[in-house]
């Protein structure tokens, strides 16, 4: 989770916000694949189709961005598109693995969700402090720990914390379909905001790719029809196997509040 959360900042620093938001939905694909492999969950035919549509939509967006790379470099010389893309892909892989592995640990333990959250927070903080010392130890020793904490930085911190708690509450007291709508809406908001704040150009390819991703997110969150699963030889051994895998790692606090557990 620590690796994933840091890579998100690397990715968003090198990609347009709308492109990052669309590409980061690959975490649904990685979470689903790890759920099938590690938890022996089965996916419905609609879910497999939605995953294919998701991959196709992200691929279309990347093709569109590749075509506009020269213009992007001219407008933001400090951004490296390749670095951003690699960062978001690794972040999606770590998100899927960490979320599913954490779910597996919780199902095999009597410890409460909140105890596991505290444990995750302690180890995550320790690893984060180690990385901070390695990269910025000299600067912190000279200027202090809170140097550079502007009002904008504090807003980001509180927004991430509140957003993670809000996602957990939505999934616990609403359902996965509502979260799918929220995810789709966030892509639209990111795109519109990027147009007005950063002059982001939306063409037909990006619109088609983003539309496929939004549709795929909605399709994947639909309830599974009885008897409509394709396990590919992997039989379900518990009632948890009949529900669609939950996506994990949407943000710092979201990582520490696993939706796959809170929904129970």
TIMIPA-746893 format. One record per residue (C-alpha): x, y, z. Coordinates in steps of 0.2 Angstrom, whole numbers, plus 5000, padded with zeros to 4 digits. Each point is the difference from the previous one (the first is absolute). Layout:
<nodes>
XYZ...
</nodes>
This chain:
<nodes>
500050005000501450125004500849974983498350024991499650165009501750084996499949944982498350094998500950175003501349954988498749964987498950155002501650114999500449944983498349974992498550114997498749985014498649934988501249874993500649955017498249985006499549894985501649895000499949975019498449914997501149854995500149975019498349914997500749884988501549965011498949985015498949884990501449904994500849985017498349965008499849864987501849935003500250025019498249995006499349894987498650124997498949984984499550144989498450014990500050014981499550185001501550045011501249924988499350104986500150165011501949965003500349984982499150174996501050085015501749954992499450054983499550175006501650035009501049954985499050124989500450145012501949965000500050004981499250175000501350065012501449934990499450104985500050165011501649965008501050144991498750135004500049945018501950025002499950174993498750055013500849915015501849974997500249945018498949854997500549834994498649904993500949845000500450015018498350055004499249854991501249885008499750075017498149984998500149824993501149955015498850095011498549904993501049845002500550035018498250065004499249844993501249895009500050095017498150015000499749824997501449945011499450115014498249924998500849835000500850045017498450075007499049854996501349885008500150105016498950055015500850175002498850154996500050104985500550165010501549905008500649964983499850184995501150065014501349864996500050064982500250185005501449975012501049904987499650124986500550145010501749925005500349964981499550184995501250075013501449894994499750064982499950185006501749995009500849924985499550134988499850165010500949965016501350144998498750134995498949965015501450015012500450174993498250084998498949895011498749874998498650124995501050114988499050024984498349955008499050144992498150025001499849904984501049865007498949995016498450014989500749854990500349905016498350035007499249974984500849834998499649955018498250064999499849924982500649835006498850005015498650064989500349864987500049875015498350075006499250004983500549824996499449955018498350085000499750014981500549874988501449974986498950074986499950175009501950005001500149954982499050164996501150105011501549944991499350044983499550175006501850035007500749974982498850134993500450125013501949984998499850024981499050165001501150075014501649964989499250094985499750175010501649995011501349934989499450024983499749814997499549964983498649874998499849924983499049864993501249865005500150065018498150015001499849834993501349925012499350095015498249954995500649824999500850015017498550085008498849874993501249865005500050065018498150015001499949824992501249935012499050065015498449924994499349865011500549834994498649904993499749835009500949864991500850124987501949995006501449934990501349935013501249934986500249845011500150105016498549955011499450115014500149935017499150145010498650134998501350134998500549924983498350054993500250185002501150114988501750045007500150185007501350124994501350055012501350145002499150154993501050125011501050015016498649985013499049894988501449875001499950005018498149975000499849854989498350014991499949814998499949985018499050155005498649954989499649855010
</nodes>
